């Protein structure tokens, strides 16, 4: 393990803004039964237009069976699990921004999905340091992840359920590109994109970070992105209209309103 420390929430600040953005907290999570469901999310977004309302997503899964599930019961469970991970509701800012970025950043989709899931699944969040803290090429240690999950779950989960969380989390980190291999998994550095960095900055701000400290949070380190490279990607995100950024001397002025489709719509009506 490296000495990389992942800080996702500033200890001295409240979580009101995070809850309003769509974060979820607690001791349970979707990874007790599912992964980040990247294939299902991709199929859903392919089937439903970006401006769809929440009922249209559910209808696409249950009525149109866009995920190819055999029974209605399985389709309903898929709706529930996707809602847990992503909200699947444009009234929720995290989902609204994820959906907007999904259409502009095809290469970054796996890490966009991972970032949203980290914000909404405490069990997946519990495993982050056990993966991101590994150096490039290091072997993933299942036992280390198991201990991390046990610290969050406590006595709420039996051993078989904890084992399932570990398997699902390892699969999710593989889907995002952080782990590779089958029988033995190894750490693989992911390639950040401007859109993914913009999303990570949004999550960092919602979590309570301010100013330049946003560049050094766990949200950016999940992208294998240090502060200097995060600033470079943020500048690239500015060039493509995802955010506003001004840096000069000690000045660091970051405005993320452009990320939100609702802000853009309001600007268009003004």
N, C-alpha and C positions, 0 to 999 in steps of 0.2 A: 504494500500500500504506500502511496505517497502521503505527504503531509497536507495535501489539499483539504482545506476546511470549507464545507458547504454551509453557508448561512442563508436560509430562505426567508426568514422573518426576523426583523430587528427586535431584540428582546424587550426593549423599553417602550414599544409603541403598540397601540391597540390593533385589532384586526377588523374593525368595522368596514373600512374601505375594501378589504379583501372579500368579506362576505357580500358586500354590495356588487362586487365584480363577478361573483359566482364561485369563489373558493368554497371548499368544503373541509371541515375539520372533524376530529373525533378519533375513534380507535377501530373503526371498521372501514371496509372499502371493497371495491369491485374486484380487486385481485384475489379475493377469497374464492372467486368462481370464474373469472375471465382475465384476459390480458388487456392491452390497450385497444384491441379489436380493430387494428389498422385496416385490414381488408374490408371489414364490414362498414367502417366509416367511409372508406373510399367509394364503396359501392353505393352507399346512401347518398353521398354528395354527387355522385354521377347521375343518380336517378332523380334528384330533386333540385330545382333551380335555386340559385343563390338568394333570391328574394322571397323564398317560401316562408310560410308561417309554421309554427310548431306543429299544428295538427296535420299538415301536409307531410312532415317527416314520418310521423307515426303511421299515416295511411300508406305511405310508400312501402313501409316494412310489413304491416299487417295485411293490408288489402292487396297491394300490388306485388307483395313478396319479392321486393328488389334484392333481398339478401339470400334468396333461394332456400329458405328454411322449410322443412317438411310439414310442420303442424302450426296451427294458429297459436297454440300455447308457446311454442318455441319462439315464434315471431314476437309475441308479447314480452317474453323474457328478454329478447334482444333489444327491444325498445327500452325496457327498464334499465338494462346494463349500459346502453349507450347514453341514456339520460344521466345516469350516475357519473359517467366519465366525462361527458361533454355538455351536458344540459340539453342539447338539441332544441334550443329555444332562442330565437333572436332577441327576446327580451333580456337575456342574460349576456352581459358584455363580453365575457370570455368567449362564449360561443360565437357571438356576433363578429368578433375580431378574427377568431380562428377561421370562420367561414369565408370572410373577406380575403384573408391571406392565402387560404387554400387555393384559390383560383389564380393567384399571381406567382406562387412559388412551388412549382411541382417538385423540384429536387428536395425542398425543405419539408415536404409534407410529413415524413415520419417523425422528425423532431418537433414540428408544430404539434402533432398529436400527443407526443410524449409530454411536452410542456403543459398542455391543457390538462392531461391526466394527472400530472404531478400536483397541480393546483387543486384537483378535485378528489384525489384518492390518497388518504393518509397512509395506506399500506404500501403503495408504490413509493410515496415520498420517503418512507422509512428505509427503503433499500437504496436510495440515491447515492449516498456516500460510499456504499460497498462496491459500487460500480464505477462511478465517476472518479473516485479516489484512486483507482488502479492506474498504474502507468501503462503506456501503450505497449501492447503485447503481453502484459501480465495475465496469468491464468485467473479466471473467476473462481472464487471460493464459495461454494454453496453454503458451507457451515457458517461463514461470516455473515452472509445474508440472513440465514436462519436466526442467528442471535439478534440481528437488528430488528427483524419482524417480531420476535418474542418480546422485545423491549416495549414495542407499541401495543401489541395484542394482549400482553400479560396472560391472565388465566381465562381470557374471554374465548380463546381458541384452543381446540385440542391439537395434538401433535400432527394428525393427518391433515387438518385444515391448514396449519402453518406450513407444512410441506407443500401443499397445493399453492399457497401464496408465493412461496419461493420459486416453484416451477413457473407459475404464471408471470411473476416479475422478471425472471431471467428471460422468458420468451419476449416480454415487452421490451426489455433493453436490447434484445437481439433485433426485434422489429425496427427499433429506432436507429440501429446501426452501431450501438455502443459495444455490443458483444458479437462475436462470430464463432462458429463451430457448432458441432452437434454434441457428441459425447463429452468433449472438453471444450469449454468456452474461453475465449481470450478477449481481452480489452482491445477495442479498435477506436481510434480517435475519429470523431465525426467532423464533417465539414459544415461550419456555420453558413448561413445565408443572411443577407440583409433583412429579409422578412422575419426569419426566426429570431434574430437579434432584436428587432423591433418588438416582437411579441414578448421575448424574455424581459426586455426593459419595461414593457407595460405591466407584466406580472410582478416585477420587482417593485415598481411604484405602487401598485395596488397592495402589495404585501407590507408597505410602510417605509420603504427606502426613499431617500431623497438625494438630489444632486448627483455628484460624481460617484457616490457610494453605490449607486445602482449598477455601475459598470463592473463591480467586483463581487456581486452576490452569487449565491448558488445557482440562481436562474441562468446566469451567463456561463458559469463554469460547467453546467450541464451540456452546453454547446461546445465544450473544450475551447473556451474563448476567454483569454485574459483581458485585463482592463484596456490595454493599448489596442489590441485587435478588436475588442468590442466597440471602441470609439471609431475605428476605421469602418467597421460594418455599419455602425449607426450613421456615419457620414454618407455611406453608400445608400442607406435607407432614406436619408434625406433627399438624395438626388432623384430617387424614384417616387417621391411624394408620400412616403409613409409616415414621416414625422418632421418636425421642425427642430433644428439644433443650431445653437450658437456657442462657440467656444473661443475665448480670447483671454489670454492671461489666466487670471483666477476665475473667470466667468465660465459657468457651465449652465446653459439654459436649454432645457429639453422640454419640448411640448409634444405630447403623444395624441392629441385630439384627432389628427388626420387618420389615425389607425381605425377609428370607429366609424362605421358606415352611417350611423345616426348623426354624427357630427357633420359628415360630408353632405348628407341630405338636408340638414338644417341650413348649412352654408349655401346650398343650391337654391333654397327657397327665399333666402334673405335678399 
